[in-house]
């Protein structure tokens, strides 16, 4: 046994595989993650068409990653809330709504960033 690692602590490789499994589960079960991935793919395609510069690509990819991660966090929160509160409870509903609001705010701000990036590439390049 490796010092500091309990018998139930997964190896790095197993942790990575669990993460991939979680991503696959989210894609298979959650409509919103599919919409976000499709939107990201279209955005990347448009970035290729307009010829974004390297700093713009860095910003664009970071924004895409943040939105995907936020939606995965939101999905995880919803699953945990459903587990601990299978019957409707106002606090459970609030927790889910607040997590969804966080994703919504991020998406609005990322859309503004996209407008700035693509506007600059189209009109000021």
CNS distance restraints for C-alpha pairs under 8 A (distance, minus, plus):
assign (resid   1 and name CA) (resid   5 and name CA) 7.21 0.50 0.50
assign (resid   1 and name CA) (resid   6 and name CA) 7.85 0.50 0.50
assign (resid   1 and name CA) (resid   7 and name CA) 7.46 0.50 0.50
assign (resid   5 and name CA) (resid   9 and name CA) 5.94 0.50 0.50
assign (resid  10 and name CA) (resid  14 and name CA) 5.67 0.50 0.50
assign (resid  10 and name CA) (resid  15 and name CA) 5.91 0.50 0.50
assign (resid  11 and name CA) (resid  15 and name CA) 6.10 0.50 0.50
assign (resid  12 and name CA) (resid  16 and name CA) 6.16 0.50 0.50
assign (resid  13 and name CA) (resid  17 and name CA) 6.27 0.50 0.50
assign (resid  14 and name CA) (resid  18 and name CA) 6.11 0.50 0.50
assign (resid  15 and name CA) (resid  19 and name CA) 6.29 0.50 0.50
assign (resid  16 and name CA) (resid  20 and name CA) 6.33 0.50 0.50
assign (resid  17 and name CA) (resid  21 and name CA) 6.09 0.50 0.50
assign (resid  18 and name CA) (resid  22 and name CA) 6.13 0.50 0.50
assign (resid  19 and name CA) (resid  23 and name CA) 6.23 0.50 0.50
assign (resid  20 and name CA) (resid  24 and name CA) 6.17 0.50 0.50
assign (resid  21 and name CA) (resid  25 and name CA) 6.12 0.50 0.50
assign (resid  22 and name CA) (resid  26 and name CA) 6.20 0.50 0.50
assign (resid  23 and name CA) (resid  27 and name CA) 6.22 0.50 0.50
assign (resid  23 and name CA) (resid  72 and name CA) 7.90 0.50 0.50
assign (resid  24 and name CA) (resid  28 and name CA) 6.04 0.50 0.50
assign (resid  25 and name CA) (resid  29 and name CA) 6.00 0.50 0.50
assign (resid  26 and name CA) (resid  30 and name CA) 5.36 0.50 0.50
assign (resid  26 and name CA) (resid  33 and name CA) 6.91 0.50 0.50
assign (resid  26 and name CA) (resid  72 and name CA) 7.27 0.50 0.50
assign (resid  26 and name CA) (resid  75 and name CA) 7.60 0.50 0.50
assign (resid  27 and name CA) (resid  31 and name CA) 7.45 0.50 0.50
assign (resid  27 and name CA) (resid  33 and name CA) 5.97 0.50 0.50
assign (resid  27 and name CA) (resid  34 and name CA) 5.99 0.50 0.50
assign (resid  30 and name CA) (resid  34 and name CA) 6.85 0.50 0.50
assign (resid  30 and name CA) (resid  75 and name CA) 7.95 0.50 0.50
assign (resid  31 and name CA) (resid  35 and name CA) 6.39 0.50 0.50
assign (resid  32 and name CA) (resid  36 and name CA) 6.13 0.50 0.50
assign (resid  32 and name CA) (resid  71 and name CA) 7.64 0.50 0.50
assign (resid  33 and name CA) (resid  37 and name CA) 6.04 0.50 0.50
assign (resid  33 and name CA) (resid  68 and name CA) 7.05 0.50 0.50
assign (resid  33 and name CA) (resid  71 and name CA) 6.55 0.50 0.50
assign (resid  33 and name CA) (resid  72 and name CA) 7.55 0.50 0.50
assign (resid  34 and name CA) (resid  38 and name CA) 6.09 0.50 0.50
assign (resid  35 and name CA) (resid  39 and name CA) 6.05 0.50 0.50
assign (resid  36 and name CA) (resid  40 and name CA) 6.05 0.50 0.50
assign (resid  36 and name CA) (resid  67 and name CA) 7.55 0.50 0.50
assign (resid  36 and name CA) (resid  68 and name CA) 6.72 0.50 0.50
assign (resid  37 and name CA) (resid  41 and name CA) 6.14 0.50 0.50
assign (resid  37 and name CA) (resid  68 and name CA) 7.33 0.50 0.50
assign (resid  38 and name CA) (resid  42 and name CA) 6.24 0.50 0.50
assign (resid  39 and name CA) (resid  43 and name CA) 6.09 0.50 0.50
assign (resid  40 and name CA) (resid  44 and name CA) 6.13 0.50 0.50
assign (resid  40 and name CA) (resid  64 and name CA) 6.05 0.50 0.50
assign (resid  41 and name CA) (resid  45 and name CA) 6.18 0.50 0.50
assign (resid  42 and name CA) (resid  46 and name CA) 6.16 0.50 0.50
assign (resid  43 and name CA) (resid  47 and name CA) 6.11 0.50 0.50
assign (resid  44 and name CA) (resid  48 and name CA) 6.32 0.50 0.50
assign (resid  44 and name CA) (resid  60 and name CA) 8.00 0.50 0.50
assign (resid  45 and name CA) (resid  49 and name CA) 6.34 0.50 0.50
assign (resid  46 and name CA) (resid  50 and name CA) 6.16 0.50 0.50
assign (resid  47 and name CA) (resid  51 and name CA) 5.90 0.50 0.50
assign (resid  47 and name CA) (resid  52 and name CA) 5.53 0.50 0.50
assign (resid  47 and name CA) (resid  57 and name CA) 7.71 0.50 0.50
assign (resid  47 and name CA) (resid 118 and name CA) 7.60 0.50 0.50
assign (resid  48 and name CA) (resid  52 and name CA) 6.66 0.50 0.50
assign (resid  50 and name CA) (resid 118 and name CA) 7.67 0.50 0.50
assign (resid  50 and name CA) (resid 121 and name CA) 6.57 0.50 0.50
assign (resid  50 and name CA) (resid 122 and name CA) 6.77 0.50 0.50
assign (resid  51 and name CA) (resid 121 and name CA) 7.29 0.50 0.50
assign (resid  52 and name CA) (resid  56 and name CA) 5.86 0.50 0.50
assign (resid  52 and name CA) (resid  57 and name CA) 6.21 0.50 0.50
assign (resid  52 and name CA) (resid 118 and name CA) 7.77 0.50 0.50
assign (resid  52 and name CA) (resid 121 and name CA) 6.20 0.50 0.50
assign (resid  53 and name CA) (resid  57 and name CA) 6.25 0.50 0.50
assign (resid  54 and name CA) (resid  58 and name CA) 6.25 0.50 0.50
assign (resid  55 and name CA) (resid  59 and name CA) 6.33 0.50 0.50
assign (resid  56 and name CA) (resid  60 and name CA) 5.99 0.50 0.50
assign (resid  56 and name CA) (resid 117 and name CA) 6.33 0.50 0.50
assign (resid  57 and name CA) (resid  61 and name CA) 5.95 0.50 0.50
assign (resid  58 and name CA) (resid  62 and name CA) 6.08 0.50 0.50
assign (resid  59 and name CA) (resid  63 and name CA) 6.10 0.50 0.50
assign (resid  60 and name CA) (resid  64 and name CA) 6.23 0.50 0.50
assign (resid  60 and name CA) (resid 114 and name CA) 7.21 0.50 0.50
assign (resid  60 and name CA) (resid 117 and name CA) 7.98 0.50 0.50
assign (resid  61 and name CA) (resid  65 and name CA) 6.10 0.50 0.50
assign (resid  62 and name CA) (resid  66 and name CA) 6.10 0.50 0.50
assign (resid  63 and name CA) (resid  67 and name CA) 6.27 0.50 0.50
assign (resid  63 and name CA) (resid 110 and name CA) 6.11 0.50 0.50
assign (resid  64 and name CA) (resid  68 and name CA) 6.24 0.50 0.50
assign (resid  65 and name CA) (resid  69 and name CA) 6.02 0.50 0.50
assign (resid  66 and name CA) (resid  70 and name CA) 5.97 0.50 0.50
assign (resid  67 and name CA) (resid  71 and name CA) 6.17 0.50 0.50
assign (resid  67 and name CA) (resid 103 and name CA) 6.92 0.50 0.50
assign (resid  67 and name CA) (resid 106 and name CA) 6.70 0.50 0.50
assign (resid  67 and name CA) (resid 107 and name CA) 6.56 0.50 0.50
assign (resid  67 and name CA) (resid 110 and name CA) 7.99 0.50 0.50
assign (resid  68 and name CA) (resid  72 and name CA) 6.26 0.50 0.50
assign (resid  69 and name CA) (resid  73 and name CA) 6.18 0.50 0.50
assign (resid  70 and name CA) (resid  74 and name CA) 6.09 0.50 0.50
assign (resid  70 and name CA) (resid 102 and name CA) 7.68 0.50 0.50
assign (resid  70 and name CA) (resid 103 and name CA) 5.74 0.50 0.50
assign (resid  71 and name CA) (resid  75 and name CA) 6.08 0.50 0.50
assign (resid  71 and name CA) (resid 103 and name CA) 6.17 0.50 0.50
assign (resid  72 and name CA) (resid  76 and name CA) 6.16 0.50 0.50
assign (resid  73 and name CA) (resid  77 and name CA) 6.15 0.50 0.50
assign (resid  74 and name CA) (resid  78 and name CA) 6.19 0.50 0.50
assign (resid  74 and name CA) (resid  96 and name CA) 7.64 0.50 0.50
assign (resid  74 and name CA) (resid  99 and name CA) 5.37 0.50 0.50
assign (resid  74 and name CA) (resid 100 and name CA) 6.17 0.50 0.50
assign (resid  74 and name CA) (resid 103 and name CA) 7.30 0.50 0.50
assign (resid  75 and name CA) (resid  79 and name CA) 6.21 0.50 0.50
assign (resid  76 and name CA) (resid  80 and name CA) 6.24 0.50 0.50
assign (resid  77 and name CA) (resid  81 and name CA) 6.07 0.50 0.50
assign (resid  77 and name CA) (resid  96 and name CA) 6.95 0.50 0.50
assign (resid  77 and name CA) (resid  99 and name CA) 7.22 0.50 0.50
assign (resid  78 and name CA) (resid  82 and name CA) 6.07 0.50 0.50
assign (resid  78 and name CA) (resid  96 and name CA) 5.69 0.50 0.50
assign (resid  79 and name CA) (resid  83 and name CA) 6.17 0.50 0.50
assign (resid  80 and name CA) (resid  84 and name CA) 6.26 0.50 0.50
assign (resid  81 and name CA) (resid  85 and name CA) 5.71 0.50 0.50
assign (resid  81 and name CA) (resid  86 and name CA) 7.72 0.50 0.50
assign (resid  81 and name CA) (resid  92 and name CA) 6.07 0.50 0.50
assign (resid  81 and name CA) (resid  95 and name CA) 7.67 0.50 0.50
assign (resid  81 and name CA) (resid  96 and name CA) 7.40 0.50 0.50
assign (resid  82 and name CA) (resid  86 and name CA) 5.04 0.50 0.50
assign (resid  82 and name CA) (resid  92 and name CA) 7.90 0.50 0.50
assign (resid  85 and name CA) (resid  89 and name CA) 6.95 0.50 0.50
assign (resid  85 and name CA) (resid  92 and name CA) 6.66 0.50 0.50
assign (resid  88 and name CA) (resid  92 and name CA) 7.02 0.50 0.50
assign (resid  88 and name CA) (resid  93 and name CA) 7.23 0.50 0.50
assign (resid  89 and name CA) (resid  93 and name CA) 6.32 0.50 0.50
assign (resid  90 and name CA) (resid  94 and name CA) 6.15 0.50 0.50
assign (resid  91 and name CA) (resid  95 and name CA) 6.11 0.50 0.50
assign (resid  92 and name CA) (resid  96 and name CA) 6.37 0.50 0.50
assign (resid  93 and name CA) (resid  97 and name CA) 6.09 0.50 0.50
assign (resid  94 and name CA) (resid  98 and name CA) 5.97 0.50 0.50
assign (resid  95 and name CA) (resid  99 and name CA) 6.24 0.50 0.50
assign (resid  96 and name CA) (resid 100 and name CA) 6.20 0.50 0.50
assign (resid  97 and name CA) (resid 101 and name CA) 6.07 0.50 0.50
assign (resid  98 and name CA) (resid 102 and name CA) 6.33 0.50 0.50
assign (resid  99 and name CA) (resid 103 and name CA) 6.75 0.50 0.50
assign (resid 100 and name CA) (resid 104 and name CA) 6.25 0.50 0.50
assign (resid 101 and name CA) (resid 105 and name CA) 6.08 0.50 0.50
assign (resid 102 and name CA) (resid 106 and name CA) 6.26 0.50 0.50
assign (resid 103 and name CA) (resid 107 and name CA) 6.11 0.50 0.50
assign (resid 104 and name CA) (resid 108 and name CA) 6.26 0.50 0.50
assign (resid 105 and name CA) (resid 109 and name CA) 6.31 0.50 0.50
assign (resid 106 and name CA) (resid 110 and name CA) 6.01 0.50 0.50
assign (resid 107 and name CA) (resid 111 and name CA) 6.02 0.50 0.50
assign (resid 108 and name CA) (resid 112 and name CA) 6.46 0.50 0.50
assign (resid 109 and name CA) (resid 113 and name CA) 6.32 0.50 0.50
assign (resid 110 and name CA) (resid 114 and name CA) 6.09 0.50 0.50
assign (resid 111 and name CA) (resid 115 and name CA) 6.21 0.50 0.50
assign (resid 112 and name CA) (resid 116 and name CA) 6.29 0.50 0.50
assign (resid 113 and name CA) (resid 117 and name CA) 6.11 0.50 0.50
assign (resid 114 and name CA) (resid 118 and name CA) 5.91 0.50 0.50
assign (resid 114 and name CA) (resid 119 and name CA) 8.00 0.50 0.50
assign (resid 115 and name CA) (resid 119 and name CA) 5.57 0.50 0.50
assign (resid 116 and name CA) (resid 120 and name CA) 6.01 0.50 0.50
assign (resid 117 and name CA) (resid 121 and name CA) 6.25 0.50 0.50
assign (resid 118 and name CA) (resid 122 and name CA) 5.95 0.50 0.50
assign (resid 119 and name CA) (resid 123 and name CA) 5.78 0.50 0.50
assign (resid 119 and name CA) (resid 124 and name CA) 7.50 0.50 0.50
assign (resid 120 and name CA) (resid 124 and name CA) 4.97 0.50 0.50
assign (resid 120 and name CA) (resid 125 and name CA) 6.60 0.50 0.50
assign (resid 121 and name CA) (resid 125 and name CA) 5.27 0.50 0.50
